[in-house]
Structures are given as structure tokens and as C-alpha cells.
């Protein structure tokens, strides 16, 4: 299995270097690839803060990559749920991951983050269909 790093995936998403993007596409077509959660989180951060993509563009781009037939992501359901919350809210991506863990895995989240606690404690605000 090949582990993909943030820079590699960004080239594929941004298509800012066609030669490198083609190499990434080729690798993903040929090998089973792993994208660790840390890489997903860094990718969301970089696309938002460095490349100034909007949240919908980020969510759709990341979903496109992690849904590739040869790509594996730990806790895919958690990540997909987090991306939908990220797209629809102003929460940072890590907080959205916490919501994903609560919804998908049924975990209880212990946090001092007041906004996150507010959302987690009000089930009507958490829409599992996102």
C-alpha cells in the first residue's frame, strides 16, 4: 500500500502541475493508496487558508479523492460526515470530525469547546443526512 501525503493530493486536486498530477493519478490507478486522517485534515486546512477555496469546493474535492476506488481512508464514514458538516457550517474541520465520530461511531465527545458542546448536546442541530 502506498501512503499519499498532502502535497501529492493537492497536486491532484488543484491540477497546478499537470505532469505531477498525472503521476498521482497513475499511482492511484495502479496501487492501493492510504490517505491518513492527518493528511485529510491538513489538506482541508491548506485548501481553505492557502488556496482560499470555498467550503463546498473543498468538501467536493476531498470527497472525490477519498471515494476513488483505490483510496483507503481510516473512518471513511466519519470523514464524509465531517466534510458535509464543514461544508454547511463555519466550524473548523477537526470539530466537524468530532461530530462525525459522535454520529457515525456513537462516541461521546468530551470537549471544553462551547460551540461544539452546544451542537453535540442539541440533537436537533445535528442532521445525520448531511
C-alpha positions in Angstrom: 0.0 0.0 0.0 1.2 3.5 -0.8 0.6 6.3 1.6 -0.2 9.6 -0.1 0.9 12.9 1.6 -0.8 16.2 1.5 1.4 17.8 -1.2 0.7 14.8 -3.5 -3.0 15.0 -3.1 -3.1 18.8 -3.5 -1.4 18.5 -6.9 -4.2 16.1 -7.9 -6.9 18.4 -6.6 -5.5 21.7 -7.8 -4.2 20.4 -11.2 -1.5 23.2 -10.9 1.2 20.9 -12.2 -0.1 18.6 -14.9 2.9 16.4 -15.0 2.9 15.7 -11.3 -0.9 15.4 -11.2 -0.7 12.8 -13.9 1.9 10.8 -11.8 -0.5 10.9 -8.8 -3.4 9.8 -11.0 -1.3 7.0 -12.4 -0.2 5.9 -8.9 -3.8 5.9 -7.6 -5.0 3.9 -10.6 -2.2 1.3 -10.1 -1.8 1.0 -6.4 -4.0 0.7 -3.3 -3.4 4.1 -1.5 -3.9 5.2 2.0 -4.7 8.8 3.0 -4.3 9.2 6.8 -6.7 11.4 8.7 -3.9 13.8 9.5 -3.4 14.3 5.7 -7.1 14.9 5.1 -7.2 17.5 7.9 -4.1 19.2 6.6 -5.5 19.2 3.0 -8.7 20.9 4.2 -6.7 23.5 6.1 -4.4 24.3 3.2 -7.2 24.4 0.6 -9.1 26.8 2.9 -6.3 29.1 4.2 -3.7 29.0 1.5 -5.7 28.5 -1.7 -8.9 30.2 -0.4 -11.3 27.7 -1.9 -14.8 27.9 -0.5 -16.1 25.1 1.8 -18.2 23.5 -0.9 -15.3 23.2 -3.3 -13.1 21.8 -0.6 -15.7 19.2 0.5 -16.4 18.1 -3.1 -12.7 17.9 -3.9 -11.8 15.9 -0.9 -14.8 13.6 -1.3 -13.8 13.0 -4.9 -10.3 11.9 -3.8 -11.3 9.7 -0.9 -14.0 8.0 -2.9 -11.5 6.8 -5.6 -11.7 3.1 -5.9 -8.1 2.5 -4.8 -8.0 5.0 -2.0 -8.5 4.0 1.7 -9.2 6.4 4.4 -9.5 5.4 8.1 -13.0 6.0 9.3 -14.3 7.0 5.9 -17.9 7.5 7.2 -16.7 9.8 9.9 -14.7 11.8 7.3 -17.5 12.0 4.8 -19.9 13.2 7.6 -17.3 15.7 8.8 -16.9 17.1 5.2 -20.6 17.7 4.9 -20.7 19.5 8.3 -17.7 21.5 7.2 -19.4 22.5 4.0 -22.6 23.6 5.8 -21.1 25.3 8.8 -18.4 27.7 10.0 -16.9 25.1 12.2 -13.3 24.1 11.7 -12.7 20.7 10.2 -11.4 19.0 13.4 -14.7 20.0 15.2 -16.6 18.5 12.2 -14.6 15.3 12.7 -15.8 15.2 16.3 -19.4 15.5 15.1 -18.7 12.7 12.7 -17.3 10.5 15.4 -20.4 11.2 17.5 -22.9 10.5 14.7 -21.2 7.6 12.8 -19.4 5.8 15.7 -21.7 6.8 18.5 -18.8 8.2 20.5 -19.4 10.6 23.3 -17.2 13.7 22.8 -15.6 15.4 25.8 -14.7 18.9 25.0 -14.5 22.4 26.5 -15.3 23.9 23.2 -18.6 25.7 23.9 -19.8 25.9 20.3 -19.1 22.2 19.7 -20.7 21.2 23.0 -23.8 23.2 22.0 -24.1 21.3 18.8 -23.4 17.9 20.3 -25.9 18.4 23.1 -28.7 19.6 20.8 -29.6 16.6 18.6 -32.0 18.7 16.5 -28.9 20.7 15.3 -27.1 17.6 14.1 -28.5 16.3 10.9 -27.1 12.8 10.1 -28.2 13.1 6.5 -25.6 15.8 5.7 
